[in-house]
Amino acid sequence: MHNAELLLPAGSLVKLKTALLYGADAVYAGTPDMSLRTQSKFSLEELEEGIRIVHEAGKKIYLTLNLYIHNEEAEKLPQFVETLKRLHPDGVLVADPGVFYYLKENAPELNRFVSTQANICSAQTVKFWQSMGAKLCVLGREVTFAEMQEIRKQCPDIELECFMHGAMCMSYSGRCLISNFLADRSANKGKCAHCCRWHYKMHIRMKDGSIRELVINDENKNNFEYLLEEDFRPGEYYEVVEDEHGSYLLNSKDMCLMPRLNDLLRIGMDSLKVEGRNKTEYYAGVVARAYRQAIDDYYANPEQWNCDKYMPELMTLQNRGYCLGFHDGKITNISQNYEYTRTLGEWLFAGSIVEWQGDDAIFELRNYVEAGETIQFLIPHGLQNFDLVLQSFEDADTGEITSKVSAGQGKKIRIRPDMWGRDINEIRQLLPQYVIARKYQPLKGENKEMYQHKLNEFQTLCNGCL
């Protein structure tokens, strides 16, 4: 059995390079048109450079053409497909059958992959797309592991891909109209306003026609529960949760299948996908590094593998709380975050080494840092880190020395060779260009309680593994 591919999002050229540095086998990206990557930071020139970098590294890159087209978009297809043919990606992700057929007829040399937007949830559907010439099918997030296992068994001769980490959508594999309705921004064109994560408050209409806010406070919050009943399911009540902060009715936790990674590898999934094209390079690096090590360790010793070693690393990411998605079966209330929509975590993205000028590291800041704070650099190829404490900061451009520094537009500091406390040649080898770093900032008060609550829920869901 061949090893599964670790597939990371590349929302920009820097994220692409970071993902490769930390162990991705492949990346997926898109141009600002004709895909669900319309918020991509890639220009066409950068995309060409990215493809060159990926191929020189012996890795793969897939481009997206996965929207459902209207007539005006169909008019752009010929030009777009000619661009794809010139770029030579390793595969093109498609959802619309019309677009798939157009590619088959006009660019048969391109590998055609079927996107998650096509909602593939059965072996029968995989067989259909295989008969149409698809090389790979991305299974919908709604597929359970039991279903995935059966699909793999019935479809041994086509590559299968599944999501294993990232944000979950309250709709069916992202095919949602809430954003269109409330914000006139099409989720199917990569412009989702994430209305499902907005803060909503309950109001009541009085007999005189006036509308008033339903105020919930410490005195009355335990007096009632709010329940919905659907006409055709009498007696089945669905709780609407609201407290003094409001309600987040549609806000899913983030998917994390690290505790079930051995399942995916055991049945021979070809590609394991991470969501997060709009996340930072810190996210790309941490996720790639953790899953890279976990995958390699599994293949080295599958019988002894467990997730304990890797989950603490994933917990350094800001998240909405983790869940297992549909992997174990039907979604439960544990997969929903009713309390808040913001992401929480006790580590912050401190910055990255954007270049080496001789033996000087140029470190671009992404958060406020004070003298005496520990900056933790994440060493690629493993889970080891390098801690550095600076007592002053030298502006990389002006040379100004300060005792604290804030992240600004491209704000950089210079780290000179004598500041590392180790041989500079060793440091340069350990921490090449695009290495990321973080700083610890413990949560306090209510945020700490919420974070611990979500952690406990996930631990219960996974029977430990933290």
C-alpha positions in Angstrom: 0.0 0.0 0.0 1.4 3.4 -0.9 1.5 6.2 1.7 -1.3 8.7 2.0 -0.6 12.2 0.7 -0.6 15.1 3.2 -2.5 18.0 1.4 -2.3 21.6 2.7 -4.0 24.8 1.5 -1.9 27.4 -0.1 -3.7 30.7 0.2 -0.6 32.7 -0.7 2.9 32.1 -2.0 4.3 32.4 1.6 1.8 29.9 2.9 2.7 27.5 0.1 6.4 27.7 1.0 5.6 27.3 4.7 3.4 24.2 4.0 6.2 22.6 2.0 8.8 23.4 4.6 6.8 21.7 7.3 6.1 18.5 5.4 3.2 18.8 3.0 3.3 16.4 0.1 1.0 18.6 -2.0 -0.8 21.9 -1.9 -4.0 23.2 -3.4 -4.5 26.7 -4.6 -6.6 28.8 -6.9 -6.5 32.0 -9.0 -8.8 34.9 -8.1 -11.5 33.8 -10.6 -13.5 30.7 -11.5 -13.0 28.9 -8.2 -13.8 28.8 -4.5 -10.5 30.5 -3.9 -11.5 34.0 -4.9 -10.0 35.4 -1.7 -6.6 33.8 -2.7 -3.7 36.2 -2.4 -2.1 34.7 -5.5 -1.5 36.7 -8.6 -1.0 34.7 -11.8 2.7 35.4 -11.8 3.0 34.2 -8.1 1.0 31.1 -9.0 3.4 30.3 -11.8 6.3 30.7 -9.4 4.5 28.6 -6.8 4.0 25.8 -9.3 7.7 25.9 -10.2 8.7 25.8 -6.5 6.4 22.9 -5.8 7.7 20.8 -8.8 11.3 21.6 -8.0 10.7 20.2 -4.5 9.3 17.0 -6.1 5.8 17.8 -4.6 2.4 18.3 -6.3 0.0 21.2 -6.7 -3.7 21.2 -7.5 -5.7 24.2 -8.8 -9.4 24.8 -8.3 -12.1 25.3 -10.8 -14.8 24.1 -8.5 -17.6 26.6 -8.6 -21.0 25.9 -10.2 -21.1 28.2 -13.2 -23.7 30.5 -14.6 -23.8 31.5 -18.2 -21.6 34.5 -17.8 -18.9 32.3 -16.1 -19.2 29.7 -18.9 -18.1 32.4 -21.3 -14.8 32.6 -19.4 -14.1 28.9 -19.5 -12.0 28.8 -22.8 -9.5 31.4 -21.6 -9.3 29.9 -18.1 -8.7 26.4 -19.4 -6.0 27.7 -21.7 -4.3 29.2 -18.7 -4.6 25.9 -16.8 -3.0 24.1 -19.7 -0.1 26.5 -19.7 0.4 26.2 -15.9 0.6 22.4 -15.9 -0.8 21.7 -12.4 -0.9 18.1 -11.2 -4.7 18.2 -11.1 -7.7 20.4 -11.4 -10.5 20.3 -8.8 -14.0 20.5 -10.4 -17.5 20.2 -9.1 -19.8 21.3 -12.0 -20.5 18.4 -14.4 -20.6 20.9 -17.3 -17.1 22.2 -16.4 -15.9 18.6 -16.0 -17.2 17.8 -19.5 -15.6 20.9 -20.9 -12.2 19.9 -19.5 -12.6 16.4 -20.7 -13.2 17.6 -24.3 -10.8 20.6 -24.4 -8.0 19.7 -22.0 -7.9 15.9 -21.7 -4.3 16.0 -20.6 -5.2 17.6 -17.3 -6.0 15.3 -14.4 -9.6 15.9 -13.4 -10.4 15.7 -9.6 -14.0 15.9 -8.3 -14.3 18.5 -5.6 -16.1 18.1 -2.2 -18.6 20.6 -3.6 -20.0 17.7 -5.7 -21.2 16.1 -2.5 -19.8 12.6 -3.1 -21.2 10.4 -0.3 -21.5 6.9 -1.8 -19.6 4.3 -3.8 -22.2 4.6 -6.6 -21.4 8.3 -7.1 -17.6 7.6 -7.1 -18.2 4.9 -9.8 -20.1 7.4 -11.9 -17.3 10.0 -11.8 -14.7 7.3 -12.4 -16.6 6.3 -15.5 -16.5 10.0 -16.6 -12.7 10.0 -16.4 -12.1 11.3 -12.9 -8.7 10.4 -11.4 -9.6 11.4 -7.9 -12.8 12.0 -5.9 -12.9 14.2 -2.8 -15.5 12.7 -0.4 -18.0 15.0 1.3 -17.4 15.9 4.9 -20.7 14.3 5.6 -19.3 10.8 4.9 -18.9 8.7 8.1 -15.9 6.4 8.5 -18.1 3.3 8.1 -19.3 4.7 4.7 -15.7 5.7 3.7 -14.5 2.2 4.4 -17.2 0.7 2.2 -16.5 3.2 -0.6 -12.8 2.3 -0.4 -13.6 -1.4 -0.6 -16.0 -1.0 -3.6 -13.8 1.5 -5.4 -10.2 0.2 -5.2 -9.0 1.6 -8.6 -9.6 5.4 -8.1 -7.9 7.8 -5.8 -9.9 9.0 -2.8 -9.4 12.1 -0.7 -11.1 13.2 2.5 -10.9 16.2 4.8 -9.2 15.6 8.2 -8.7 19.1 9.7 -10.2 22.5 9.6 -13.4 24.5 9.8 -16.7 22.8 9.4 -19.6 24.3 7.5 -23.2 24.1 8.9 -24.4 23.4 5.3 -23.8 20.4 3.0 -20.1 20.6 2.1 -20.3 24.3 1.9 -23.3 24.6 -0.5 -25.0 27.4 1.6 -27.2 30.3 0.6 -27.2 32.1 4.0 -24.4 34.4 3.0 -26.1 35.2 -0.4 -29.3 36.0 1.4 -27.9 38.1 4.3 -24.8 39.7 2.8 -25.1 39.3 -1.0 -21.9 37.3 -1.0 -21.8 34.0 -2.7 -20.3 31.1 -0.7 -20.1 29.2 -4.0 -17.8 31.8 -5.4 -15.5 31.9 -2.3 -16.9 35.0 -0.8 -18.8 33.5 2.2 -19.5 36.1 4.9 -19.7 33.3 7.5 -23.2 34.4 8.6 -23.5 31.1 10.5 -20.9 32.4 13.0 -22.6 35.8 13.5 -24.0 36.8 16.9 -27.8 36.5 16.9 -30.2 37.7 19.6 -33.8 36.6 20.2 -36.6 39.1 20.0 -40.3 38.8 20.6 -43.3 40.4 18.8 -45.8 41.9 21.2 -49.6 41.8 20.6 -49.5 45.5 19.7 -47.1 44.7 16.9 -44.0 46.1 18.5 -40.8 44.1 18.6 -38.7 43.9 21.8 -35.4 42.2 22.6 -35.8 39.2 24.8 -33.5 40.1 27.7 -31.8 37.2 29.4 -30.0 38.0 32.7 -28.8 36.3 35.8 -32.3 36.5 37.4 -34.2 34.8 34.6 -31.7 32.7 32.6 -32.5 29.5 34.4 -36.3 30.0 34.3 -36.9 28.7 30.8 -35.6 26.7 27.9 -36.3 27.6 24.3 -37.4 24.7 22.1 -38.2 24.4 18.4 -40.7 21.8 17.1 -41.0 20.9 13.5 -44.5 20.2 12.0 -43.8 16.7 10.8 -41.9 15.6 14.0 -44.4 16.4 16.8 -42.9 15.8 20.2 -39.3 16.2 19.0 -37.9 19.4 20.5 -34.7 21.1 19.5 -33.1 23.4 22.0 -32.3 27.0 21.1 -29.4 28.0 23.4 -29.0 31.6 24.4 -27.4 33.2 27.4 -26.4 36.8 28.4 -23.9 36.8 25.5 -26.4 35.8 22.8 -26.6 32.7 20.7 -24.6 31.0 18.0 -27.1 28.6 16.5 -25.2 27.5 13.5 -21.6 27.7 14.7 -19.8 24.4 14.3 -16.6 23.5 16.1 -13.5 22.8 13.9 -12.8 19.3 12.6 -9.8 17.5 14.0 -9.3 13.8 13.0 -5.9 13.4 14.5 -7.5 10.9 17.1 -8.9 8.9 14.1 -5.9 9.3 11.7 -5.0 5.7 12.0 -8.5 4.8 10.7 -7.9 6.8 7.5 -4.4 5.4 7.0 -5.4 1.8 7.7 -8.0 1.7 4.9 -5.7 3.3 2.4 -7.1 6.8 1.8 -4.9 8.4 -0.9 -5.0 12.0 0.2 -5.7 13.6 3.5 -6.8 17.2 3.2 -6.5 20.2 5.5 -8.9 23.1 5.2 -7.8 26.7 5.8 -6.8 28.8 2.8 -7.5 32.0 4.7 -5.6 31.0 7.8 -2.1 32.2 8.6 1.2 30.6 7.7 1.4 29.7 11.4 -1.6 27.5 10.9 -0.2 25.9 7.8 3.1 25.2 9.5 1.7 23.8 12.7 -0.9 21.5 11.1 1.6 20.3 8.4 4.3 19.5 11.0 1.9 17.7 13.4 0.3 15.5 10.8 3.5 14.9 8.9 5.1 13.4 12.1 1.9 11.5 12.9 1.6 10.0 9.4 5.3 9.0 9.3 5.1 7.5 12.8 2.1 5.4 11.8 3.8 3.9 8.8 6.9 3.1 10.9 4.9 1.3 13.6 1.1 1.2 13.1 0.4 -1.1 16.0 1.8 1.2 18.6 0.5 4.5 17.1 -1.7 6.8 19.2 -2.5 10.5 19.1 -1.1 11.6 22.5 2.2 12.9 21.0 0.6 15.2 18.4 -2.6 16.6 19.9 -0.8 19.1 22.2 0.8 20.6 19.1 -2.6 21.1 17.4 -3.9 22.7 20.6 -1.5 25.6 20.1 -3.7 26.7 17.3 -6.5 29.2 17.9 -9.7 27.2 17.4 -13.4 27.1 18.1 -13.1 23.8 19.9 -12.5 20.6 18.1 -14.9 17.8 17.0 -14.7 14.7 14.9 -17.1 15.9 12.2 -19.2 13.0 10.9 -16.4 10.5 11.3 -18.0 8.5 14.1 -21.5 8.9 12.7 -24.3 11.3 13.3 -23.3 14.8 14.5 -24.2 15.5 18.1 -24.5 18.7 20.2 -20.9 18.2 21.2 -19.9 19.2 17.7 -21.6 22.6 18.0 -20.2 25.7 19.8 -23.3 27.5 21.0 -21.4 29.8 23.4 -19.1 31.9 21.2 -17.8 32.2 17.7 -14.3 33.5 18.3 -11.3 31.2 18.2 -9.3 30.6 21.5 -5.9 29.3 22.3 -3.0 29.9 24.6 -0.4 30.4 21.9 -0.1 33.3 19.5 1.7 33.6 16.1 4.8 35.6 17.0 6.2 35.8 13.5 8.5 34.2 11.0 12.0 34.4 9.6 11.4 36.0 6.2 15.0 36.0 5.2 18.7 35.6 6.2 21.0 38.5 5.5 24.3 36.8 5.9 24.2 35.5 9.5 21.5 38.0 10.5 17.9 36.6 10.7 15.2 39.0 9.6 12.2 38.2 11.7 8.8 39.6 10.7 6.5 40.2 13.7 2.9 39.2 13.8 2.2 40.0 17.5 3.4 42.3 20.3 6.6 41.1 22.0 8.3 42.5 25.1 11.9 42.0 26.3 12.2 38.9 28.3 9.4 37.0 26.6 10.2 33.6 25.1 9.9 33.3 21.3 9.5 29.6 20.4 10.7 28.7 16.9 9.2 25.5 15.3 11.9 23.4 13.9 10.8 21.5 10.7 11.1 17.7 10.4 9.9 16.7 13.8 8.2 18.3 16.8 11.2 19.9 18.4 11.3 23.7 19.1 14.0 26.3 19.8 13.3 28.9 22.5 14.9 32.4 22.2 14.6 35.2 24.8 15.6 38.7 23.6 16.3 41.5 26.0 16.0 44.2 23.2 14.8 44.5 19.7 16.7 46.0 16.7 14.5 47.4 13.9 15.7 45.6 10.8 15.3 48.8 8.7 16.3 51.7 10.9 18.5 50.0 13.5 16.5 51.6 16.4 16.7 49.6 19.6 13.6 49.2 21.8 12.5 47.1 24.8 9.2 46.1 23.2 7.9 45.9 19.7 4.4 45.8 18.1 3.5 44.1 14.9 2.8 46.6 12.1 2.7 46.6 8.3 5.8 44.4 7.5 7.4 45.3 10.9 10.7 43.4 11.1 13.5 43.0 13.7 17.1 41.9 13.2 18.4 38.9 15.2 22.2 38.9 15.2 24.4 35.8 15.4 25.4 36.3 19.1 21.8 36.4 20.3 21.1 32.7 19.6 23.5 31.3 22.1 24.5 28.5 19.7 26.7 28.2 16.6 25.1 30.3 13.9 25.7 27.7 11.2 23.7 25.2 13.3 21.0 27.8 13.8 20.7 28.5 10.1 20.3 24.8 9.4 17.7 24.4 12.1 15.7 27.5 11.2 15.7 28.2 7.5 13.7 30.9 5.7 10.0 30.7 6.4 10.4 29.1 9.8 7.5 30.2 12.1 7.5 31.1 15.8 5.0 31.5 18.5 4.6 33.0 22.0 2.7 31.8 25.0 -0.1 34.0 26.3 -2.3 32.2 28.9 -6.1 32.7 28.8 -7.8 34.2 31.8 -11.2 34.3 33.4 -14.1 33.4 31.2 -12.0 32.7 28.1 -9.9 30.2 30.2 -13.1 28.5 31.4 -14.6 28.3 27.9 -11.3 26.9 26.5 -11.0 24.2 29.1 -14.7 23.3 28.7 -14.2 22.7 25.0 -11.0 20.8 25.7 -12.8 18.5 28.1 -15.6 17.9 25.6 -13.2 16.8 22.9 -11.3 14.6 25.3 -14.6 12.9 26.3 -15.5 12.5 22.6 -12.1 10.9 21.8 -11.8 8.9 25.0 -8.7 10.8 26.0 -5.9 11.4 23.5 -4.9 14.8 24.8 
